[in-house]
């Protein structure tokens, strides 16, 4: 049985490697925690691992938040992990993000920057109708050469890009 007075969320990201889930699960288990919800994502292109655990005390109280943070730092360090643990009760409601903000935050895609020249763009409309989206993408695929590669800024890796044909 979980104790709802003592609920935490752990968010973490690090380079993908074996043993991350085991280390985090063991950390929670060894402190008397019960995982209430878990989600993970492996970005195979960038070889990054993202995880979210919600956990609560099981038949006993979890250590205080400050102690959890100090102890998890030892677990996180070998994985070169960026992370945070916070109390569910202390979590502030998130303000809604625009699609541009979500793309930037999740995929590191900034739609306010032109991929060809780096100039500033502004969003004048968004298309949400699935049929319209498919029509637009089909049209762009017809115009793009098969080996279309986006012009790159120094240090950027090549990416196939439909903008190369425009």
C-alpha positions as CSV (number, residue, x, y, z in Angstrom):
1,X,0.0,0.0,0.0
2,X,1.4,3.4,-0.9
3,X,1.5,6.5,1.2
4,X,0.1,9.4,-0.8
5,X,1.6,11.9,1.6
6,X,5.1,11.0,0.5
7,X,5.0,10.9,-3.3
8,X,7.9,11.9,-5.6
9,X,8.7,12.2,-9.3
10,X,12.2,11.6,-10.7
11,X,13.0,12.9,-14.1
12,X,16.3,12.0,-15.7
13,X,18.2,12.0,-19.0
14,X,21.6,10.7,-19.9
15,X,23.6,8.9,-22.7
16,X,21.9,5.6,-23.4
17,X,23.7,2.6,-21.8
18,X,22.8,-0.6,-20.0
19,X,21.9,-0.6,-16.3
20,X,20.2,2.8,-16.0
21,X,16.7,1.3,-15.2
22,X,18.2,-1.2,-12.8
23,X,20.1,1.5,-10.9
24,X,17.1,3.8,-10.6
25,X,14.8,0.9,-9.7
26,X,17.2,-0.3,-7.0
27,X,17.6,3.2,-5.7
28,X,13.8,3.5,-5.2
29,X,13.4,-0.1,-3.8
30,X,16.3,0.3,-1.3
31,X,14.6,3.3,0.2
32,X,11.2,1.6,0.6
33,X,9.7,3.1,-2.5
34,X,7.0,1.7,-4.7
35,X,6.9,2.7,-8.4
36,X,3.5,4.0,-9.2
37,X,4.2,5.1,-12.8
38,X,7.1,4.8,-15.1
39,X,7.9,6.0,-18.6
40,X,11.0,5.9,-20.7
41,X,12.2,6.9,-24.1
42,X,15.3,5.9,-26.0
43,X,16.4,8.4,-28.7
44,X,18.3,6.1,-30.9
45,X,19.5,8.8,-33.2
46,X,21.1,10.9,-30.5
47,X,21.7,7.9,-28.2
48,X,20.0,9.6,-25.3
49,X,17.8,7.9,-22.6
50,X,14.9,9.7,-20.9
51,X,13.0,8.4,-17.9
52,X,10.2,9.5,-15.5
53,X,9.4,7.6,-12.4
54,X,6.6,8.5,-9.9
55,X,7.1,6.7,-6.6
56,X,5.7,6.6,-3.1
57,X,6.6,5.0,0.2
58,X,5.5,1.4,0.6
59,X,4.6,0.4,4.1
60,X,7.0,3.0,5.4
61,X,7.9,6.6,4.8
62,X,10.5,7.5,2.2
63,X,13.4,9.6,3.2
64,X,13.0,13.4,3.0
65,X,13.4,15.0,-0.4
66,X,16.8,16.6,0.4
67,X,18.2,13.2,1.4
68,X,16.8,11.6,-1.7
69,X,18.5,14.2,-3.8
70,X,21.9,13.8,-2.0
71,X,21.7,10.0,-2.3
72,X,20.6,10.0,-6.0
73,X,23.5,12.2,-7.0
74,X,25.8,9.1,-6.3
75,X,23.6,7.0,-8.6
76,X,23.4,9.6,-11.3
77,X,27.1,10.5,-11.6
78,X,28.4,7.3,-13.3
79,X,25.7,7.7,-16.0
80,X,26.5,11.4,-16.6
81,X,22.8,12.0,-15.8
82,X,20.9,15.2,-15.7
83,X,18.1,14.7,-13.2
84,X,15.7,16.1,-10.7
85,X,13.5,14.7,-7.9
86,X,10.6,16.7,-6.6
87,X,7.5,16.1,-4.5
88,X,4.2,15.6,-6.3
89,X,2.6,18.0,-3.7
90,X,5.2,20.7,-4.5
91,X,5.0,20.4,-8.3
92,X,3.6,23.5,-9.8
93,X,1.0,23.1,-12.6
94,X,2.7,23.4,-16.0
95,X,1.7,26.2,-18.2
96,X,0.5,25.1,-21.6
97,X,3.3,25.1,-24.2
98,X,2.9,26.1,-27.8
99,X,3.9,23.5,-30.5
100,X,7.0,25.5,-31.2
101,X,8.0,25.4,-27.6
102,X,7.3,21.6,-27.4
103,X,9.4,20.9,-30.5
104,X,12.2,22.9,-29.1
105,X,12.0,21.3,-25.7
106,X,11.6,17.7,-26.7
107,X,13.3,17.4,-30.1
108,X,15.7,20.4,-30.0
109,X,14.0,21.7,-33.2
110,X,13.6,25.5,-33.3
111,X,11.0,26.3,-35.9
112,X,11.7,30.0,-35.4
113,X,15.1,29.6,-37.1
114,X,15.5,28.9,-40.9
115,X,17.3,25.6,-41.5
116,X,18.9,27.0,-44.6
117,X,20.3,30.4,-43.6
118,X,19.8,30.6,-39.8
119,X,17.5,33.6,-40.2
120,X,14.5,34.3,-38.0
121,X,11.1,32.8,-39.0
122,X,7.7,33.4,-37.5
123,X,4.8,31.0,-37.4
124,X,1.8,32.4,-39.4
125,X,-0.4,29.3,-39.3
126,X,-0.4,25.7,-38.3
127,X,-2.0,22.8,-40.1
128,X,-3.8,20.2,-37.9
129,X,-6.0,18.4,-40.5
130,X,-4.4,15.0,-41.1
131,X,-5.5,14.9,-44.8
132,X,-4.1,18.3,-45.4
133,X,-0.8,17.3,-43.7
134,X,-0.5,14.2,-45.9
135,X,-1.2,16.2,-49.1
136,X,1.5,18.8,-48.2
137,X,4.1,16.1,-47.3
138,X,3.4,14.1,-50.5
139,X,3.9,17.3,-52.5
140,X,7.2,18.0,-50.8
141,X,8.4,14.5,-51.3
142,X,7.7,14.7,-55.0
143,X,9.8,17.9,-55.2
144,X,12.7,16.7,-53.1
145,X,15.6,14.9,-54.7
146,X,16.2,11.5,-53.1
147,X,19.5,12.5,-51.6
148,X,18.4,16.0,-50.3
149,X,20.6,17.0,-47.4
150,X,20.1,20.1,-45.4
151,X,22.8,22.7,-45.4
152,X,24.6,22.5,-42.1
153,X,26.0,24.9,-39.6
154,X,29.5,24.0,-38.4
155,X,29.4,21.0,-35.9
156,X,25.9,19.9,-37.1
157,X,25.4,16.4,-38.4
158,X,23.8,15.9,-41.8
159,X,20.0,15.3,-41.9
160,X,17.7,14.5,-44.7
161,X,15.5,17.5,-45.2
162,X,12.7,18.4,-47.5
163,X,13.7,22.0,-47.3
164,X,16.7,21.3,-49.5
165,X,14.5,21.0,-52.5
166,X,12.7,24.3,-52.0
